[in-house]
Amino acid sequence: MKEQLLIKHAVGGRTFVDSSKQSVSYEVAHEDGQWLFAVNAPKHAGIDEILKWKQELNVFIFRNYEDGRPTLKIWYSVASDTVKYDAAGERLTFTAISCIEYIPNEFGYKL
């Protein structure tokens, strides 16, 4: 299985972090009904935008399976007051307070 982390602006859809295109690593820990994210990334313009738009972030993890199962998309709701960047450690951290898991091909209205 391969995972892809996306951090985007909710309103305009601009991508700030894409782990499939940028050299970033990340960890997600589920603790007490919340998801704690730690993204190791050097400071770049996307980090500044994340901090600027922290109240309007969409965070996704795509799980792509090699055994033929469809891609699973997980959409996280971020608590804006938890978004922080440690420049010395080059680490972005934030907490998600809820998530929705779905398969994109099965989501939405069908006629």
C-alpha positions as CSV (number, residue, x, y, z in Angstrom):
1,M,0.0,0.0,0.0
2,K,1.2,3.5,-0.8
3,E,-0.1,6.6,1.0
4,Q,-0.2,10.2,-0.1
5,L,-0.7,13.2,2.2
6,L,-2.3,16.3,0.8
7,I,-2.7,19.6,2.6
8,K,-4.9,22.0,0.6
9,H,-6.6,25.3,0.9
10,A,-10.3,24.5,1.4
11,V,-11.7,27.5,-0.5
12,G,-9.4,27.8,-3.6
13,G,-8.1,24.2,-3.7
14,R,-4.4,25.2,-3.8
15,T,-2.1,22.4,-2.7
16,F,0.4,23.4,0.0
17,V,1.9,19.9,0.6
18,D,1.8,16.8,-1.6
19,S,3.9,13.9,-0.3
20,S,3.9,12.3,-3.7
21,K,5.6,15.4,-5.3
22,Q,7.6,16.8,-2.4
23,S,10.3,15.4,-0.1
24,V,8.3,15.2,3.1
25,S,7.7,12.5,5.6
26,Y,4.8,12.4,8.0
27,E,3.4,10.5,10.9
28,V,-0.2,10.2,12.1
29,A,-1.1,8.9,15.6
30,H,-4.7,8.3,16.7
31,E,-5.0,9.3,20.4
32,D,-8.1,10.0,22.5
33,G,-10.4,10.3,19.5
34,Q,-8.1,12.7,17.6
35,W,-5.4,12.4,15.0
36,L,-2.0,14.0,15.7
37,F,-0.1,14.9,12.6
38,A,3.6,15.5,12.4
39,V,4.9,16.5,8.9
40,N,8.7,16.8,8.5
41,A,9.3,19.4,5.8
42,P,11.8,22.2,5.3
43,K,10.4,25.7,5.3
44,H,8.9,26.6,1.9
45,A,6.1,28.9,0.6
46,G,3.5,26.2,1.2
47,I,4.3,26.2,5.0
48,D,3.7,30.0,5.2
49,E,0.4,29.5,3.4
50,I,-0.6,26.7,5.7
51,L,0.0,29.0,8.7
52,K,-1.8,31.9,7.0
53,W,-4.9,29.8,6.0
54,K,-4.9,27.4,9.0
55,Q,-8.6,28.0,9.5
56,E,-9.4,26.8,6.0
57,L,-7.3,23.7,5.5
58,N,-8.4,20.4,4.0
59,V,-6.1,17.5,4.8
60,F,-6.4,14.2,3.0
61,I,-4.6,10.8,3.0
62,F,-5.1,8.6,0.0
63,R,-4.4,4.9,0.5
64,N,-3.6,3.3,-2.8
65,Y,-3.6,-0.5,-2.7
66,E,-1.6,-2.7,-5.0
67,D,-4.0,-5.7,-4.7
68,G,-6.8,-4.2,-6.8
69,R,-8.8,-2.6,-4.0
70,P,-10.1,0.9,-4.8
71,T,-8.3,3.9,-3.4
72,L,-9.5,4.9,0.1
73,K,-9.6,8.7,0.7
74,I,-9.6,10.0,4.3
75,W,-10.6,13.6,4.8
76,Y,-9.6,15.2,8.1
77,S,-11.0,18.2,9.9
78,V,-8.2,20.2,11.4
79,A,-8.5,22.2,14.6
80,S,-7.0,25.5,13.4
81,D,-5.6,26.5,16.8
82,T,-3.3,23.4,16.8
83,V,-1.5,24.2,13.5
84,K,2.2,25.0,14.4
85,Y,5.5,25.0,12.6
86,D,8.8,24.5,14.3
87,A,11.4,26.1,12.0
88,A,14.4,24.7,13.9
89,G,13.1,21.2,13.7
90,E,11.5,21.7,10.3
91,R,8.3,20.1,11.6
92,L,4.6,21.0,11.0
93,T,2.2,19.7,13.6
94,F,-1.6,19.8,13.9
95,T,-4.5,17.9,15.3
96,A,-7.5,16.6,13.4
97,I,-10.7,16.4,15.4
98,S,-12.7,14.2,13.0
99,C,-12.4,12.3,9.7
100,I,-14.4,10.8,7.0
101,E,-13.3,7.7,5.1
102,Y,-14.7,7.1,1.6
103,I,-14.0,5.5,-1.7
104,P,-14.1,8.4,-4.3
105,N,-15.7,6.3,-7.0
106,E,-18.6,5.4,-4.7
107,F,-19.1,8.9,-3.3
108,G,-21.8,11.3,-4.5
109,Y,-25.1,11.2,-6.3
110,K,-25.7,8.6,-9.0
111,L,-28.6,8.7,-11.5
